[in-house]
């Protein structure tokens, strides 16, 4: 999977490696490790994307909106 990374006004491809282990997704991305604020921002964006997904719709059907939102908070970006 290739991601584009902004550097000034230029975009360049960045090689990444992603895989699933059980129910967790892992990714290796070159560069410096994000700080705590960046991890929180990444987590919020990840949760936003999950909220738009068929998975979240299934969670709402199965558990109800309130419980699905509570479960969504467990979807976090972590350094490993």
Residue, then its C-alpha position, 0 to 999 in steps of 0.5 A: x500500500x502506498x500513501x502520499x505524504x505532504x512535504x511543503x507543496x509536494x506529494x511523494x509516495x511513502x511505502x507502508x506495510x499493513x497486516x491483520x493479526x486477529x482483530x487488529x490491524x497493524x501498519x509500518x510507516x517510515x518516519x519519526x514516531x508520532x507524539x501523543x497529540x498526533x496519536x490522538x488526532x489519528x485516533x479521532x480520524x480513525x474513529x471518524x472513518x469507522x463511523x462511516x463504514x458498514x462495520x459501524x452500521x452493523x454495530x448500531x443494528x446489533x448493539x444500538x447507537x449508544x453502545x456502538x458509540x461506546x465500543x467505537x472509543x475502543x478503536x485507537x491508534x497505538x504505537x507498538 
